[in-house]
Amino acid sequence: SAPAPQVELAKSGRSFLKGLLTNLANPKAIIYFGSVFSLFVGDNVGTTERWGIFALIIVETLAWFTVVASLFALPQMRCGYQRLAKWIDGFAGALFAGFGIHLIISR
């Protein structure tokens, strides 16, 4: 098999900032965090508990992205994803469209 092509890596701080801005601009992320807070935070939840939930979300997010980054650091995983990306994206798009259609029809 041919050797993997050499790819110039971006500086880690720049990659982190790019990822952070991408997620902050992602409406799905905003909806996710809003749903977590609305589910667990009511009027009678104290400040300590609110900060605890906030810390839990930060830890969960860091853990998730650590797992994703570790998996996609593996050459086999990157190659497999690149081979299937069109199908994965199409399936995800159809799934979101289906949810949207369901919301429209159910009103």
N, CA and C of each residue as an Amber inpcrd file, in Angstrom:
protein
   321
   0.8380000  -1.1780000   0.0000000   0.0000000   0.0000000   0.0000000
   0.8800000   1.2360000   0.0000000   0.4120000   2.3040000  -0.6030000
   1.1910000   3.5420000  -0.7190000   1.2540000   4.2430000   0.6310000
   2.3670000   4.9170000   0.9110000   2.4590000   5.6380000   2.1820000
   1.4640000   6.8020000   2.2080000   1.0080000   7.1090000   3.4040000
   0.0490000   8.2090000   3.5610000   0.7260000   9.5270000   3.2180000
   0.0290000  10.4270000   2.5250000   0.6280000  11.7130000   2.1820000
   0.8890000  12.5430000   3.4360000   1.9640000  13.3150000   3.4000000
   2.3090000  14.1760000   4.5200000   1.4020000  15.4040000   4.5010000
   0.8360000  15.7170000   5.6370000  -0.0610000  16.8580000   5.7600000
   0.5310000  17.8120000   6.7790000   0.6040000  19.0890000   6.4140000
   1.1170000  20.0820000   7.3440000   0.0460000  20.3660000   8.3880000
   0.4280000  20.2450000   9.6580000  -0.5250000  20.4510000  10.7370000
  -0.5630000  21.9120000  11.1540000  -1.7480000  22.3800000  11.4780000
  -1.9000000  23.7490000  11.9710000  -1.4190000  23.8160000  13.4150000
  -1.0960000  25.0140000  13.8610000  -0.7060000  25.1870000  15.2580000
  -1.8910000  24.8180000  16.1340000  -1.6000000  24.1700000  17.2830000
  -2.6860000  23.6490000  18.1140000  -3.6140000  24.7490000  18.6100000
  -3.0980000  25.9090000  18.9590000  -3.9600000  26.9980000  19.4130000
  -4.9040000  27.4630000  18.3240000  -4.4120000  27.5080000  17.1050000
  -5.2420000  27.9330000  15.9700000  -6.3330000  26.8930000  15.6970000
  -5.9810000  25.6300000  15.7710000  -6.9750000  24.5700000  15.5670000
  -8.0380000  24.6150000  16.6570000  -7.6050000  24.8420000  17.8990000
  -8.5530000  24.9220000  19.0100000  -9.5210000  26.0800000  18.8010000
  -8.9830000  27.2500000  18.4540000  -9.8270000  28.4280000  18.2400000
 -10.8080000  28.2000000  17.0900000 -10.3340000  27.5930000  16.0150000
 -11.2070000  27.3110000  14.8740000 -12.3360000  26.3580000  15.2800000
 -11.9960000  25.3100000  16.0270000 -13.0090000  24.3680000  16.4990000
 -13.9960000  25.0090000  17.4540000 -13.4910000  25.8580000  18.3510000
 -14.3580000  26.5460000  19.3020000 -15.3470000  27.4550000  18.5780000
 -14.8470000  28.2620000  17.6520000 -15.7230000  29.1710000  16.9130000
 -16.7310000  28.4080000  16.0540000 -16.2930000  27.2900000  15.4880000
 -17.2070000  26.4660000  14.6920000 -18.3580000  25.9540000  15.5500000
 -18.0440000  25.4740000  16.7500000 -19.0920000  24.9460000  17.6210000
 -19.9750000  26.0360000  18.2030000 -19.4000000  27.1940000  18.4970000
 -20.2160000  28.2890000  19.0200000 -21.1850000  28.8130000  17.9640000
 -20.8170000  28.6900000  16.6930000 -21.6810000  29.1500000  15.6070000
 -22.6420000  28.0620000  15.1240000 -22.5560000  26.8810000  15.6920000
 -23.3590000  25.7420000  15.2560000 -24.7230000  25.7610000  15.9590000
 -25.8120000  25.9420000  15.2330000 -27.1230000  25.9810000  15.8920000
 -27.4850000  24.6650000  16.5820000 -26.9890000  23.5410000  16.0800000
 -27.2850000  22.2630000  16.7390000 -26.6650000  22.2240000  18.1270000
 -25.4560000  22.7780000  18.2780000 -24.8060000  22.8080000  19.5860000
 -25.5830000  23.6990000  20.5490000 -26.0440000  24.8380000  20.0630000
 -26.8170000  25.7500000  20.9090000 -28.1130000  25.0750000  21.3630000
 -28.7810000  24.3800000  20.4550000 -30.0180000  23.6730000  20.8030000
 -29.7240000  22.5660000  21.8120000 -28.6230000  21.8370000  21.6220000
 -28.2550000  20.7580000  22.5470000 -28.0550000  21.3070000  23.9530000
 -27.2200000  22.3350000  24.0890000 -26.9360000  22.8680000  25.4160000
 -28.1770000  23.5100000  26.0330000 -28.9760000  24.1690000  25.2040000
 -30.2250000  24.7310000  25.7120000 -31.1660000  23.6550000  26.2180000
 -31.2250000  22.5340000  25.5150000 -32.1110000  21.4470000  25.9450000
 -31.6150000  20.8040000  27.2290000 -30.2960000  20.6830000  27.3810000
 -29.7490000  20.1150000  28.6160000 -30.0920000  21.0200000  29.7910000
 -29.8710000  22.3230000  29.6290000 -30.1830000  23.2410000  30.7160000
 -31.6760000  23.2810000  31.0140000 -32.5140000  23.3230000  29.9980000
 -33.9570000  23.4010000  30.2460000 -34.4800000  22.1230000  30.8940000
 -33.8410000  21.0060000  30.6210000 -34.2770000  19.7410000  31.1980000
 -33.9320000  19.6470000  32.6790000 -32.7440000  20.1250000  33.0630000
 -32.2590000  19.9260000  34.4250000 -32.3200000  21.1630000  35.3120000
 -32.5420000  22.3240000  34.7490000 -32.5070000  23.5490000  35.5420000
 -33.9050000  24.1490000  35.5970000 -34.4640000  24.1510000  36.7750000
 -35.7690000  24.7700000  36.9900000 -35.6160000  26.0180000  37.8450000
 -36.7350000  26.5710000  38.2460000 -36.7100000  27.7830000  39.0640000
 -36.1180000  27.5510000  40.4470000 -36.2810000  26.3440000  40.9700000
 -35.8260000  26.0740000  42.3280000 -34.4260000  25.4590000  42.3860000
 -33.6530000  25.5600000  41.3210000 -32.2810000  25.0470000  41.3010000
 -31.3490000  26.1790000  41.7050000 -30.5060000  25.9020000  42.6940000
 -29.6090000  26.9210000  43.2210000 -28.4240000  27.2070000  42.3120000
 -27.6990000  28.2460000  42.6970000 -26.5340000  28.6740000  41.9170000
 -25.4700000  27.5870000  41.8600000 -25.2320000  26.9110000  42.9700000
 -24.2160000  25.8520000  43.0030000 -24.5640000  24.7370000  42.0280000
 -25.8190000  24.3410000  42.0220000 -26.2470000  23.2830000  41.1070000
 -26.1430000  23.7340000  39.6510000 -26.4900000  24.9860000  39.3830000
 -26.3720000  25.5040000  38.0120000 -24.9270000  25.4530000  37.5360000
 -24.0050000  25.8850000  38.3930000 -22.5880000  25.8440000  38.0240000
 -22.1040000  24.3990000  37.8900000 -22.6590000  23.5030000  38.7150000
 -22.3040000  22.0900000  38.6010000 -22.7360000  21.5040000  37.2650000
 -23.9440000  21.8460000  36.8340000 -24.4320000  21.3780000  35.5290000
 -23.5840000  21.9670000  34.4120000 -23.2470000  23.2450000  34.5410000
 -22.3920000  23.8950000  33.5440000 -21.0330000  23.1910000  33.4620000
 -20.4380000  22.8850000  34.6250000 -19.1480000  22.1770000  34.6530000
 -19.2850000  20.7810000  34.0460000 -20.3870000  20.1050000  34.3370000
 -20.6290000  18.7750000  33.7750000 -20.7030000  18.8290000  32.2530000
 -21.3610000  19.8390000  31.7190000 -21.4590000  19.9880000  30.2650000
 -20.0810000  20.2320000  29.6660000 -19.2650000  21.0470000  30.3230000
 -17.9110000  21.3030000  29.8230000 -17.0910000  20.0200000  29.8200000
 -17.1470000  19.2540000  30.9160000 -16.3900000  17.9970000  31.0000000
 -16.8830000  17.0090000  29.9470000 -18.2010000  16.9050000  29.7910000
 -18.7680000  15.9870000  28.7930000 -18.3400000  16.3790000  27.3850000
 -18.3420000  17.6700000  27.1060000 -17.9460000  18.1500000  25.7830000
 -16.4710000  17.8740000  25.5210000 -15.6230000  18.1540000  26.5040000
 -14.1910000  17.8670000  26.3450000 -13.9490000  16.3710000  26.1470000
 -14.6680000  15.5430000  26.9100000 -14.5090000  14.0920000  26.7620000
 -14.9370000  13.6430000  25.3640000 -16.0680000  14.1470000  24.8810000
 -16.5620000  13.7680000  23.5570000 -15.5580000  14.1310000  22.4680000
 -15.0940000  15.3740000  22.4820000 -14.1820000  15.8020000  21.4280000
 -12.8120000  15.1360000  21.5510000 -12.4190000  14.7440000  22.7590000
 -11.1830000  13.9780000  22.9260000 -11.3220000  12.6120000  22.2690000
 -12.4620000  11.9620000  22.4750000 -12.7070000  10.6590000  21.8450000
 -12.7370000  10.8000000  20.3250000 -13.4520000  11.8010000  19.8210000
 -13.5450000  12.0030000  18.3700000 -12.1680000  12.2890000  17.7760000
 -11.4040000  13.1820000  18.4170000 -10.0690000  13.5160000  17.9090000
  -9.1460000  12.3040000  17.9510000  -9.2360000  11.5140000  19.0180000
  -8.3880000  10.3220000  19.1300000  -8.7320000   9.2970000  18.0520000
 -10.0210000   9.0980000  17.8080000 -10.4200000   8.1450000  16.7720000
  -9.9880000   8.6090000  15.3840000 -10.2020000   9.8820000  15.0790000
  -9.8590000  10.3720000  13.7470000  -8.3690000  10.6170000  13.5770000
  -7.5980000  10.4700000  14.6460000  -6.1410000  10.5110000  14.5180000
  -5.6210000   9.1890000  13.9530000  -6.4430000   8.1450000  13.9990000
  -6.0500000   6.8460000  13.4590000  -6.2150000   6.8610000  11.9390000
  -5.1680000   6.4930000  11.2040000  -5.2560000   6.5240000   9.7360000
  -6.3970000   5.6720000   9.1750000  -6.6540000   4.5060000   9.7710000
  -7.7230000   3.6410000   9.2740000  -9.0830000   4.3290000   9.3990000
  -9.2780000   5.0330000  10.4920000 -10.5490000   5.7130000  10.7170000
 -10.7220000   6.8670000   9.7310000  -9.6710000   7.6420000   9.5190000
  -9.7420000   8.7510000   8.5610000 -10.0540000   8.2400000   7.1650000
  -9.3610000   7.1900000   6.7480000  -9.5870000   6.6350000   5.4020000
 -11.0050000   6.0890000   5.2680000 -11.4650000   5.3790000   6.2970000
 -12.8250000   4.8390000   6.2640000 -13.8660000   5.9350000   6.1980000
 -13.6600000   6.9940000   6.9710000 -14.6190000   8.1000000   6.9450000
 -14.6100000   8.7940000   5.5870000 -13.4240000   9.0360000   5.0400000
 -13.3410000   9.6980000   3.7360000 -14.0380000   8.8780000   2.6570000
 -13.9510000   7.5670000   2.7740000 -14.5860000   6.6900000   1.7980000
 -16.1140000   6.7300000   1.9310000 -16.6130000   6.8750000   3.1560000
 -18.0530000   6.8100000   3.4070000 -18.6970000   8.1690000   3.6760000
 -17.9300000   9.2490000   3.6080000 -18.4240000  10.5750000   4.0120000
 -19.6840000  10.9830000   3.2590000 -19.7250000  10.7270000   1.9630000
 -20.8910000  11.1300000   1.1680000 -22.1520000  10.4260000   1.6830000
 -22.0420000   9.1440000   1.9980000 -23.1920000   8.3840000   2.4840000
 -23.5850000   8.8160000   3.8940000 -22.6030000   9.0300000   4.7470000
 -22.8820000   9.4690000   6.1210000 -23.5680000  10.8280000   6.1040000
 -23.0380000  11.7610000   5.3210000 -23.6330000  13.0980000   5.2330000
 -25.0370000  13.0430000   4.6360000 -25.2330000  12.2090000   3.6260000
 -26.5570000  12.0660000   3.0260000 -27.5670000  11.5030000   4.0100000
 -27.1550000  10.4940000   4.7710000 -28.0400000   9.9030000   5.7780000
 -28.3880000  10.9240000   6.8510000 -27.3820000  11.6420000   7.3380000
 -27.6270000  12.6540000   8.3740000 -28.5490000  13.7520000   7.8450000
 -28.3320000  14.1820000   6.6080000 -29.1960000  15.2010000   6.0080000
 -30.6290000  14.7240000   5.8770000 -30.8050000  13.4880000   5.4380000
 -32.1530000  12.9240000   5.3080000 -32.8240000  12.8000000   6.6760000
 -32.0540000  12.4250000   7.6830000 -32.5900000  12.3030000   9.0370000
 -33.0760000  13.6570000   9.5510000 -32.2540000  14.6940000   9.3890000
 -32.6600000  16.0340000   9.8260000 -33.8590000  16.5330000   9.0210000
 -33.8790000  16.2770000   7.7270000 -35.0230000  16.6750000   6.9010000
 -36.2820000  15.9540000   7.3740000 -36.1490000  14.6830000   7.7070000
 -37.2860000  13.9190000   8.2180000 -37.8180000  14.4930000   9.5200000
 -36.9160000  14.8670000  10.4260000 -37.3490000  15.4990000  11.6730000
 -38.0590000  16.8220000  11.3910000 -37.5220000  17.5980000  10.4710000
 -38.1400000  18.8750000  10.1150000 -39.5240000  18.6910000   9.5280000
 -39.6540000  17.7360000   8.6230000 -40.9600000  17.4460000   8.0150000
 -41.9480000  16.9770000   9.0800000 -41.4670000  16.1460000   9.9910000
 -42.3280000  15.6740000  11.0810000 -42.8300000  16.8490000  11.9250000
 -41.9440000  17.7950000  12.2320000 -42.3550000  18.9720000  13.0060000
 -43.3950000  19.7970000  12.2570000 -43.2060000  19.9580000  10.9610000
 -44.1510000  20.7390000  10.1530000 -45.5120000  20.0500000  10.1000000
 -45.5130000  18.7480000   9.8780000 -46.7620000  17.9950000   9.7510000
 -47.5050000  17.9090000  11.0790000 -46.7840000  17.8160000  12.1840000
 -47.4240000  17.6100000  13.4850000 -48.0600000  18.8740000  14.0490000
 -47.9020000  19.9960000  13.4080000 -48.4910000  21.2520000  13.9260000
 -49.8910000  21.4380000  13.4730000
